[in-house]
Amino acid sequence: MRADGGKRRGEHLEATVARDDELDELIEEIIIDAHGDEGYWSFLEAFEDEVSFPVAASLVGMLVVVTAIDFDLTTGTDPAVSRLVAAYRRWLGIT
């Protein structure tokens, strides 16, 4: 944080984006009993359990309201959503 109380560039992201080891723990927690493609359903259930829809997000620079998840998304401003999306993308191997 700067002396005037403002945040440095990237400081907010560091606070909301989970580290790789945290994501690995979250992935293990989510897919503990899943086999093969069941991991997809485990992540879907995690989103349904942890995220209160609708949730605000940004799509191509435009503000949108997400009412459901189909996993073709980017992280938004909600830390819970960002953490789950990051874990899902890491599980897929696309991070």
Residue pairs with C-beta under 8 A, 6 or more apart in sequence:
1 7
1 8
1 11
2 8
16 79
16 82
16 83
17 82
17 83
17 86
18 26
18 83
18 86
18 87
20 90
22 83
23 83
23 86
23 87
23 90
24 90
26 83
26 84
26 87
27 87
27 90
27 91
30 39
30 42
30 43
30 46
30 87
30 91
31 38
31 39
31 42
31 43
31 91
33 42
34 41
34 42
39 91
40 71
43 71
43 84
43 87
43 88
43 91
44 69
44 71
46 84
47 69
47 81
47 84
48 69
50 80
50 84
51 69
51 78
51 80
51 81
51 84
53 66
53 67
53 68
54 65
54 66
54 67
55 65
55 66
55 76
55 78
55 81
56 63
56 64
56 65
56 66
56 76
56 77
56 78
57 63
57 64
57 65
57 66
57 73
57 74
57 76
57 77
57 81
58 64
58 74
58 76
58 77
59 74
66 73
66 76
71 88
73 85
74 85
75 81
75 82
75 85
75 86
76 82
86 95
89 95
